[in-house]
Amino acid sequence: MDEVVRISCDIDLEAPGLRQGALHLPLSTDDSAWGRLLTPIVAAVGERPGLTVLVTGASHGDEYEGPLGIMRVLHDMRGRALSGRLIALPALNYPALMAGRRRSPLDGANMNRSFPGRADGGPTAAVAHWVYTRLLPLADAVIDIHSGGSTLRFVPSAVIHDLSDPQQMAATRALAEAFAAPFTQVLTEMDSVGELDSAVEALGLPFLSTELGGGGGVTPQTVAMAHHGLLRCLRHLGLLDAAPSAAAPTRFGRVPDSAYVMSRRAGLLEPLVEVGEAVREGEAVAHLYDIDDPLSEPISLLAPQSGVLVCRAARGGVARGDTAAVVGVDA
């Protein structure tokens, strides 16, 4: 049976030059019977041969460093000599970005839990499937820019995983070194099913993600990190001849299963340590207060190991089961 094809791309991904367009997915809604979901796509193809690099942002719509950093890189491409090809999806989950939400308002789906997707699925699954079947086979490396969204705050980090293939691991680590975020998490995911990370890594490709700040906003520093880090990665992969120098080498740290500090009940969270600061095993990283029992002593949430606070809850209130903090250890 022939595969269902619902998405079309309105630009040439092969011809030399810089061009922008969209992925077109027919979308019939109450507001638009014959509407389309248009996901922006840009291709920068050099006159000289080289690798193909896929970069994506706004997999989660409340994370803005990806779209901003990628657009700054694309502006840099004008009039600049390029080897190989850069394909950019600065708003991978366009409906979520427009709504400022983690998940798509069209179907409630999380783009970074939707891979490899389904051609006949909802809008999020259909876009994920097109990326998986049409773009990943073209790619030699993939970079996906994230930040903490509205619920988490991170020390600005690159993110990689332990990989069983030594060559793939070395290529991935080299990409993190090129990006040169202040910190690089060698992360054990709480749940990797459906992630773009897992889909790319299963194909044997180097994959780099990031967590650049968070809290639902942006700073000049985190946007610059995305912009300059991407340029350094493109230079490392041979697409560009020059890129900004890094202020300092990245600091690698492991984030194992034991790193996550979970809140076992709802409450108001008082952070005691800021991201990037050192903590000792057993040290209180936050206090959890019960607003319904104001005179009761707060619960101390303790660091499970000595290391660096790489992430904390961005909001002042947490629910039962929320991650309140994450402690990484030097690698």
BELGI-V814196 format. One record per pair of residues at least 4 apart in sequence whose ideal C-beta (glycine too) atoms are under 7 Angstrom apart, sorted by the first residue. I is the first residue (numbers start at 1). J is the second residue. If there is no record, write none. Layout:
i: {I | I}
j: {J | J}
This chain:
i: {3 | 4 | 4 | 5 | 6 | 6 | 6 | 6 | 7 | 7 | 7 | 7 | 7 | 7 | 8 | 9 | 9 | 9 | 10 | 10 | 10 | 11 | 11 | 11 | 11 | 11 | 12 | 13 | 13 | 14 | 15 | 16 | 16 | 16 | 17 | 18 | 18 | 18 | 19 | 20 | 20 | 21 | 22 | 22 | 22 | 22 | 23 | 23 | 23 | 23 | 24 | 24 | 25 | 25 | 25 | 25 | 25 | 26 | 27 | 27 | 27 | 27 | 28 | 28 | 28 | 29 | 37 | 37 | 37 | 39 | 39 | 39 | 39 | 40 | 40 | 40 | 41 | 42 | 42 | 43 | 43 | 44 | 44 | 44 | 44 | 44 | 45 | 46 | 46 | 46 | 46 | 46 | 46 | 48 | 49 | 49 | 50 | 50 | 50 | 50 | 51 | 51 | 51 | 51 | 51 | 51 | 52 | 52 | 52 | 52 | 52 | 52 | 53 | 53 | 53 | 53 | 53 | 53 | 53 | 53 | 54 | 54 | 54 | 54 | 55 | 55 | 55 | 55 | 55 | 56 | 56 | 56 | 57 | 57 | 57 | 57 | 57 | 57 | 57 | 58 | 58 | 58 | 58 | 58 | 58 | 58 | 58 | 58 | 59 | 59 | 59 | 59 | 59 | 59 | 59 | 60 | 60 | 60 | 60 | 60 | 60 | 61 | 61 | 61 | 61 | 61 | 61 | 61 | 62 | 62 | 62 | 62 | 62 | 62 | 63 | 63 | 63 | 64 | 64 | 65 | 65 | 65 | 65 | 65 | 65 | 65 | 65 | 65 | 66 | 66 | 66 | 66 | 66 | 67 | 67 | 67 | 67 | 68 | 68 | 68 | 68 | 69 | 69 | 69 | 69 | 69 | 69 | 70 | 70 | 70 | 70 | 70 | 71 | 71 | 72 | 72 | 73 | 73 | 73 | 74 | 76 | 76 | 77 | 81 | 82 | 82 | 83 | 83 | 84 | 84 | 86 | 86 | 87 | 91 | 92 | 93 | 93 | 93 | 93 | 94 | 95 | 95 | 95 | 95 | 96 | 96 | 96 | 96 | 96 | 99 | 101 | 102 | 102 | 103 | 103 | 103 | 104 | 104 | 104 | 104 | 104 | 106 | 107 | 107 | 107 | 109 | 109 | 109 | 109 | 110 | 111 | 111 | 112 | 112 | 113 | 113 | 113 | 114 | 114 | 114 | 114 | 115 | 115 | 115 | 115 | 115 | 115 | 116 | 116 | 116 | 116 | 117 | 117 | 117 | 117 | 117 | 117 | 118 | 118 | 118 | 119 | 119 | 121 | 121 | 121 | 122 | 123 | 124 | 125 | 126 | 127 | 128 | 129 | 130 | 131 | 131 | 132 | 132 | 135 | 136 | 136 | 136 | 139 | 140 | 141 | 141 | 141 | 141 | 142 | 142 | 142 | 143 | 143 | 143 | 144 | 144 | 145 | 145 | 145 | 146 | 146 | 146 | 147 | 147 | 147 | 147 | 147 | 147 | 148 | 148 | 148 | 148 | 148 | 148 | 148 | 148 | 148 | 149 | 149 | 150 | 150 | 150 | 151 | 151 | 151 | 152 | 152 | 152 | 152 | 153 | 153 | 153 | 153 | 153 | 153 | 153 | 154 | 154 | 154 | 154 | 154 | 154 | 155 | 155 | 155 | 155 | 155 | 156 | 156 | 156 | 156 | 156 | 156 | 156 | 157 | 157 | 157 | 157 | 157 | 157 | 157 | 158 | 158 | 158 | 158 | 158 | 158 | 158 | 159 | 159 | 159 | 159 | 159 | 160 | 160 | 160 | 160 | 160 | 160 | 161 | 161 | 161 | 161 | 162 | 163 | 163 | 163 | 163 | 165 | 165 | 166 | 167 | 168 | 168 | 168 | 169 | 170 | 171 | 171 | 172 | 172 | 172 | 172 | 173 | 174 | 174 | 175 | 175 | 175 | 175 | 175 | 176 | 176 | 176 | 177 | 178 | 178 | 178 | 179 | 179 | 179 | 179 | 180 | 180 | 180 | 180 | 180 | 181 | 181 | 181 | 181 | 182 | 182 | 183 | 183 | 183 | 183 | 184 | 184 | 184 | 185 | 185 | 185 | 185 | 186 | 186 | 186 | 186 | 186 | 187 | 188 | 188 | 188 | 190 | 192 | 192 | 195 | 196 | 197 | 197 | 197 | 198 | 200 | 200 | 201 | 208 | 212 | 212 | 212 | 213 | 213 | 214 | 215 | 218 | 218 | 220 | 221 | 222 | 223 | 224 | 225 | 226 | 227 | 228 | 228 | 229 | 230 | 231 | 231 | 231 | 231 | 232 | 232 | 232 | 232 | 233 | 234 | 234 | 234 | 235 | 235 | 235 | 252 | 253 | 253 | 253 | 253 | 253 | 253 | 253 | 254 | 254 | 254 | 255 | 255 | 255 | 255 | 258 | 258 | 259 | 259 | 259 | 259 | 260 | 260 | 261 | 261 | 261 | 261 | 261 | 261 | 261 | 261 | 262 | 262 | 262 | 263 | 263 | 263 | 263 | 263 | 263 | 263 | 264 | 265 | 266 | 266 | 266 | 267 | 267 | 267 | 267 | 268 | 268 | 268 | 268 | 269 | 269 | 269 | 269 | 269 | 269 | 269 | 270 | 270 | 270 | 271 | 271 | 272 | 272 | 272 | 272 | 273 | 273 | 273 | 273 | 275 | 275 | 275 | 275 | 276 | 276 | 277 | 278 | 279 | 279 | 279 | 279 | 279 | 279 | 279 | 280 | 280 | 281 | 281 | 281 | 281 | 282 | 282 | 283 | 283 | 284 | 284 | 284 | 285 | 285 | 285 | 285 | 285 | 286 | 286 | 286 | 287 | 287 | 288 | 288 | 288 | 289 | 290 | 301 | 301 | 303 | 304 | 305 | 305 | 307 | 307 | 307 | 307 | 308 | 308 | 309 | 309 | 310 | 310 | 311 | 311 | 312 | 312 | 313 | 313 | 313 | 313 | 318 | 318}
j: {119 | 119 | 120 | 119 | 25 | 26 | 119 | 126 | 23 | 24 | 25 | 126 | 127 | 130 | 24 | 21 | 23 | 41 | 21 | 22 | 24 | 19 | 20 | 21 | 41 | 43 | 19 | 43 | 87 | 45 | 45 | 45 | 46 | 47 | 45 | 44 | 77 | 78 | 43 | 40 | 42 | 41 | 38 | 39 | 40 | 41 | 39 | 41 | 127 | 130 | 36 | 38 | 36 | 37 | 123 | 126 | 127 | 36 | 35 | 36 | 37 | 123 | 33 | 34 | 35 | 35 | 94 | 95 | 123 | 89 | 91 | 94 | 127 | 90 | 91 | 94 | 89 | 74 | 88 | 85 | 87 | 74 | 77 | 82 | 85 | 86 | 85 | 50 | 81 | 82 | 83 | 84 | 85 | 83 | 83 | 84 | 83 | 84 | 238 | 239 | 84 | 140 | 141 | 237 | 238 | 239 | 84 | 85 | 87 | 138 | 139 | 140 | 86 | 139 | 140 | 141 | 143 | 234 | 237 | 239 | 87 | 135 | 139 | 142 | 70 | 86 | 88 | 143 | 230 | 89 | 92 | 144 | 66 | 67 | 70 | 90 | 91 | 92 | 145 | 63 | 66 | 67 | 90 | 91 | 92 | 93 | 96 | 97 | 92 | 93 | 111 | 112 | 144 | 146 | 196 | 93 | 96 | 102 | 112 | 146 | 149 | 93 | 96 | 97 | 99 | 100 | 101 | 102 | 100 | 101 | 102 | 149 | 150 | 216 | 146 | 147 | 149 | 68 | 218 | 69 | 145 | 147 | 212 | 213 | 218 | 222 | 223 | 226 | 70 | 90 | 145 | 146 | 226 | 71 | 90 | 91 | 97 | 72 | 218 | 223 | 226 | 73 | 145 | 223 | 226 | 227 | 230 | 74 | 88 | 90 | 145 | 230 | 75 | 90 | 76 | 227 | 227 | 230 | 231 | 88 | 80 | 231 | 82 | 241 | 239 | 240 | 238 | 239 | 238 | 239 | 234 | 239 | 135 | 97 | 111 | 97 | 104 | 111 | 124 | 98 | 99 | 104 | 105 | 106 | 101 | 102 | 103 | 104 | 105 | 105 | 105 | 110 | 149 | 108 | 109 | 110 | 108 | 109 | 111 | 123 | 124 | 123 | 122 | 123 | 124 | 114 | 122 | 124 | 125 | 114 | 124 | 128 | 195 | 196 | 193 | 194 | 195 | 124 | 125 | 128 | 194 | 128 | 132 | 194 | 195 | 196 | 199 | 128 | 129 | 132 | 199 | 121 | 125 | 126 | 128 | 129 | 132 | 125 | 126 | 129 | 126 | 129 | 125 | 126 | 129 | 126 | 127 | 128 | 129 | 130 | 131 | 132 | 133 | 134 | 135 | 136 | 136 | 199 | 139 | 199 | 200 | 203 | 205 | 205 | 175 | 205 | 206 | 237 | 200 | 205 | 207 | 208 | 230 | 233 | 196 | 209 | 210 | 212 | 226 | 209 | 210 | 211 | 154 | 211 | 212 | 213 | 214 | 222 | 152 | 153 | 154 | 211 | 213 | 214 | 215 | 311 | 314 | 214 | 216 | 215 | 216 | 314 | 313 | 314 | 315 | 214 | 311 | 313 | 314 | 213 | 214 | 215 | 275 | 311 | 312 | 314 | 211 | 213 | 214 | 275 | 310 | 311 | 182 | 183 | 275 | 276 | 310 | 181 | 182 | 183 | 212 | 213 | 222 | 225 | 181 | 183 | 184 | 185 | 210 | 211 | 310 | 176 | 179 | 181 | 184 | 208 | 210 | 250 | 185 | 187 | 209 | 210 | 211 | 172 | 173 | 176 | 184 | 186 | 208 | 186 | 187 | 197 | 201 | 186 | 168 | 169 | 172 | 201 | 169 | 204 | 170 | 171 | 172 | 204 | 206 | 173 | 174 | 175 | 206 | 176 | 206 | 207 | 208 | 177 | 178 | 236 | 179 | 206 | 208 | 233 | 236 | 184 | 208 | 250 | 250 | 232 | 233 | 236 | 208 | 229 | 232 | 233 | 229 | 232 | 246 | 249 | 250 | 210 | 225 | 229 | 250 | 250 | 251 | 250 | 251 | 253 | 310 | 250 | 251 | 252 | 253 | 255 | 310 | 328 | 252 | 253 | 254 | 255 | 331 | 255 | 255 | 256 | 257 | 260 | 197 | 198 | 199 | 200 | 201 | 207 | 209 | 202 | 205 | 207 | 207 | 233 | 222 | 225 | 226 | 219 | 222 | 314 | 314 | 222 | 223 | 224 | 225 | 226 | 227 | 228 | 229 | 230 | 231 | 232 | 244 | 233 | 234 | 235 | 240 | 243 | 244 | 236 | 243 | 244 | 246 | 237 | 239 | 240 | 243 | 240 | 242 | 243 | 331 | 307 | 308 | 310 | 328 | 329 | 330 | 331 | 328 | 329 | 331 | 259 | 310 | 326 | 328 | 304 | 305 | 304 | 326 | 327 | 328 | 323 | 326 | 285 | 301 | 304 | 323 | 324 | 325 | 326 | 327 | 321 | 323 | 324 | 267 | 288 | 301 | 318 | 320 | 322 | 324 | 320 | 320 | 318 | 319 | 320 | 288 | 289 | 290 | 318 | 289 | 291 | 316 | 317 | 286 | 288 | 313 | 316 | 317 | 318 | 324 | 286 | 287 | 289 | 286 | 312 | 284 | 285 | 286 | 287 | 277 | 279 | 285 | 309 | 309 | 310 | 311 | 312 | 308 | 309 | 309 | 308 | 283 | 285 | 303 | 306 | 307 | 309 | 327 | 303 | 306 | 303 | 304 | 305 | 306 | 302 | 303 | 302 | 303 | 300 | 301 | 302 | 301 | 302 | 303 | 309 | 325 | 301 | 324 | 325 | 298 | 300 | 298 | 299 | 301 | 298 | 296 | 324 | 325 | 327 | 327 | 327 | 329 | 327 | 328 | 329 | 330 | 327 | 328 | 325 | 327 | 326 | 328 | 325 | 326 | 324 | 325 | 318 | 322 | 323 | 324 | 322 | 324}
